[in-house]
């Protein structure tokens, strides 16, 4: 990732684009920007469903997981803005487009996007190529994670610790070391005003041990190995509240695969229309500064 744009970021972008082109409302999400970023022939293949993420090109249940994760974080983003939040920090932003999709052009809310130089460069070039303009309040912060610290970079870009902030770590924690996750959460606590929120997803620790406990787990390792972006961090099943307490985060909502199926893929009869990969969970937490 330090020498070229992230394959995982590109994969997520393609999943979101495919979701936007869906006709089935359960699978459709709103990332129209992701479609614009695709090569024309890929867009054509997706529209004709020749390239089908419900098939064998994706690990079982990952496509609906990415769709649900996108919808969930979109809703958290919008609710935070409606509740008076003035800043958003997106760690490992990749090809995220929420600052464009979800905010009014005249909105003064700052959205800070942090990622490697190569990924943000690739994103900037693609936006320029397709005449996609971002607001001045959407601030890119390229970072060499091995050599540079996030905090001074944020402060150099007029980040304000007195404003309520939503921090987003989407598809990121599983690629960091245990120490790096802890350092990031400590940073989030440090810079967050009271009432701030953090939303992230994580991997069960048993997946790193290849215990093969969850739906879709067995064929997901092939994808990770192919992308050469190794998973390195997980949290034990049932231990999320204890883990969050280490950083003075209060759990608001925790979604495992069953919760996600019930929330996003349940038909009128109460039956799940698809299975969601069981290896990941989504968390919304509040910063406790009492």
Beta strands, then each sheet from edge to edge (+ up, - down):
strand 1: 87-91
strand 2: 110-115
strand 3: 138-142
strand 4: 165-169
strand 5: 197-203
strand 6: 249-255
strand 7: 280-287
sheet 1: 3+ 2+ 1+ 4+ 5+ 7- 6+
end
